């Protein structure tokens, strides 16, 4: 039978990750892409930089999530002194 299918690619920081790509029906591709992005966001560890996770189908970005970067851990004492490499 003919079906309206599309390939959904998963991109990490703009680069396609082929093992995470899948084929699904075009009507549910956005929902499936969003689910994969959210799952990856909860599983992947945070880094020193922002990581962007995107789902792409038919040359369009259909879902996007971000993993925030770590920030400097600065402990402040009284006045203008700072401890921790601020």
C-alpha positions in Angstrom: 0.0 0.0 0.0 1.0 3.6 -0.5 1.5 5.6 2.6 2.5 9.2 3.3 5.9 8.5 5.0 8.8 10.8 5.8 12.3 10.3 7.2 13.0 12.2 10.5 16.6 13.0 11.1 17.9 14.0 14.6 20.6 16.7 14.7 23.0 17.5 17.6 24.5 20.9 17.2 23.6 21.0 13.6 25.1 17.6 12.7 23.0 14.6 11.7 23.2 11.5 13.9 22.2 8.7 11.5 21.6 6.0 14.1 18.8 8.1 15.6 17.0 8.7 12.3 13.7 6.9 11.8 10.8 6.7 9.3 7.2 7.5 10.3 3.9 8.7 9.0 3.9 12.4 8.1 0.9 13.1 10.3 2.7 12.0 13.5 6.3 13.0 12.6 6.2 16.2 14.7 5.0 14.4 17.8 7.5 11.6 17.4 10.3 14.1 16.8 9.4 16.1 19.8 9.3 12.9 22.0 12.8 11.9 20.8 14.2 15.4 21.5 12.7 15.5 25.0 14.0 12.0 25.8 17.5 12.9 24.6 17.4 16.2 26.6 16.7 14.2 29.8 19.3 11.5 29.0 22.3 13.5 27.7 24.6 15.1 30.3 25.2 18.8 30.5 28.4 20.2 29.0 30.4 23.4 29.2 28.5 24.6 26.1 24.9 24.7 25.0 23.8 21.5 23.1 21.0 21.9 20.6 18.9 18.9 19.7 16.7 19.2 16.6 14.3 16.9 14.7 14.2 17.5 10.9 11.7 16.2 8.4 11.3 17.2 4.8 14.1 19.9 5.1 12.2 21.6 7.9 13.0 21.7 11.7 9.9 20.2 13.3 11.1 20.1 17.0 14.0 21.6 19.0 15.3 21.3 22.5 18.3 22.8 24.3 20.6 21.4 27.0 21.8 24.3 29.0 25.5 24.9 29.7 27.1 24.8 33.1 27.8 28.2 34.6 30.7 29.3 36.7 30.3 28.4 40.4 31.3 31.7 42.1 31.1 32.0 45.9 30.9 35.6 47.1 32.1 36.9 50.5 31.3 40.3 51.9 32.1 43.5 50.0 33.8 43.3 46.6 35.8 40.2 47.3 34.9 37.1 45.3 36.1 33.5 45.8 36.0 30.9 43.2 37.6 32.5 40.1 34.8 35.0 39.3 
